[in-house]
Amino acid sequence: MAQNKPNLEERTVVCDGFKALNVRKSPNMASEVVGELKNGEKIMAEPPKRGWCKVENGYVRAVYLA
C-alpha cells in the first residue's frame, strides 16, 4: 500500500527584527527549540496546520513563512 507523501512547498523565512526563527520539536511555543532558520532562508515545508508548518527538523510558526 502506497503512503501519501505530504505536499511540500518551498517557503521563505520572513522574521525581520528577530535574530532567527526557532524550529521547535513539537508544534507549540513551550516545546524545545531544536534549531534556527535565518531571515530570507528558503526551506521546504508542509502546508500549515493550526498555525504551524512542519519542516525537515521540526515545526515553525506559519506566520513567519512566505
PyMOL commands that set and color helices and strands:
alter all, ss='L'
color gray80, all
select helices_A, chain A and resi 62-64
alter helices_A, ss='H'
color red, helices_A
select strands_A, chain A and resi 9-12+21-24+33-37+42-45+52-55+58-61
alter strands_A, ss='S'
color yellow, strands_A
deselect
rebuild
show_as cartoon
